């Protein structure tokens, strides 16, 4: 079992879990708590109501510390709406991407 620890000490959490869990255990530093991820996903999800944002889905990827936003493309209008959110914790997955 992989257990991401967002707050507190990883080592002490591992010791506490080992006392009650006998299986394979990997305790690691986490980036995004489930509660924080849900709040962020709800804020981004509210933008789905505006069709101009082209957001088709919002998913919580807690192990990787990201909220994944599936959409057609990232526009300036959408960026202006999410710039005040924690952009490091958002992963945009657009259908249309810039040509490199």
C-alpha positions as CSV (number, residue, x, y, z in Angstrom):
1,X,0.0,0.0,0.0
2,X,1.3,3.5,-0.9
3,X,0.4,6.2,1.6
4,X,1.2,9.8,0.8
5,X,1.7,12.0,3.8
6,X,0.8,15.6,3.2
7,X,1.4,17.0,6.7
8,X,3.4,15.6,9.6
9,X,6.4,13.4,9.6
10,X,6.8,10.6,7.1
11,X,8.9,8.4,9.5
12,X,6.6,8.6,12.5
13,X,3.6,8.0,10.2
14,X,5.3,4.9,8.8
15,X,6.0,3.6,12.3
16,X,2.4,4.1,13.4
17,X,1.1,2.4,10.3
18,X,3.5,-0.6,10.6
19,X,2.1,-1.2,14.1
20,X,-1.4,-1.9,12.6
21,X,-0.7,-2.9,9.0
22,X,1.3,-6.1,8.2
23,X,1.4,-5.8,4.4
24,X,3.8,-4.1,2.1
25,X,3.8,-0.4,3.0
26,X,5.3,2.6,1.2
27,X,4.9,5.9,3.1
28,X,6.0,8.9,1.0
29,X,5.7,12.7,1.1
30,X,2.5,13.7,-0.5
31,X,1.7,16.9,-2.3
32,X,-2.1,17.1,-2.3
33,X,-4.4,16.0,0.4
34,X,-7.8,14.4,-0.6
35,X,-9.7,17.3,1.0
36,X,-7.5,20.0,-0.7
37,X,-7.8,18.1,-4.0
38,X,-11.6,18.0,-3.8
39,X,-11.8,21.7,-3.0
40,X,-9.6,22.5,-6.0
41,X,-11.5,20.1,-8.3
42,X,-14.8,21.7,-7.2
43,X,-13.5,25.2,-8.1
44,X,-12.3,24.1,-11.5
45,X,-15.4,21.9,-12.0
46,X,-17.6,25.0,-11.5
47,X,-15.9,26.4,-14.7
48,X,-17.4,23.5,-16.7
49,X,-20.8,25.3,-16.8
50,X,-19.3,27.9,-19.2
51,X,-19.1,26.0,-22.5
52,X,-16.5,28.5,-23.7
53,X,-14.0,26.9,-21.3
54,X,-14.4,23.6,-23.1
55,X,-13.8,21.6,-19.9
56,X,-15.1,18.0,-20.4
57,X,-13.9,16.6,-17.0
58,X,-12.1,17.1,-13.8
59,X,-10.4,14.3,-11.9
60,X,-8.4,14.0,-8.7
61,X,-5.0,12.4,-9.1
62,X,-4.0,12.4,-5.4
63,X,-0.9,10.2,-5.6
64,X,0.7,12.6,-8.1
65,X,-0.6,15.6,-6.3
66,X,-2.6,17.0,-9.2
67,X,-6.1,17.8,-10.3
68,X,-6.4,16.7,-13.9
69,X,-8.5,19.0,-16.2
70,X,-9.6,17.4,-19.5
71,X,-10.6,20.0,-22.1
72,X,-10.5,20.9,-25.7
73,X,-7.9,23.6,-25.4
74,X,-6.5,26.1,-22.9
75,X,-7.6,29.6,-23.9
76,X,-6.6,33.0,-22.5
77,X,-10.1,33.3,-21.1
78,X,-9.8,30.1,-19.2
79,X,-6.2,30.9,-18.0
80,X,-7.5,34.2,-16.5
81,X,-10.1,32.3,-14.5
82,X,-7.7,29.7,-13.1
83,X,-4.5,31.9,-12.6
84,X,-5.5,32.6,-9.0
85,X,-5.8,28.8,-8.2
86,X,-2.8,26.7,-7.3
87,X,-1.5,26.2,-10.9
88,X,1.2,23.8,-9.7
89,X,-1.5,21.4,-8.6
90,X,-3.4,21.6,-11.9
91,X,-2.6,19.4,-14.8
92,X,-4.3,20.4,-18.1
93,X,-4.9,17.6,-20.5
94,X,-6.0,19.4,-23.7
95,X,-7.0,17.7,-27.0
96,X,-5.4,20.6,-29.0
97,X,-1.8,21.2,-28.1
98,X,0.7,23.7,-29.5
99,X,2.9,22.4,-32.4
100,X,6.5,22.1,-31.3
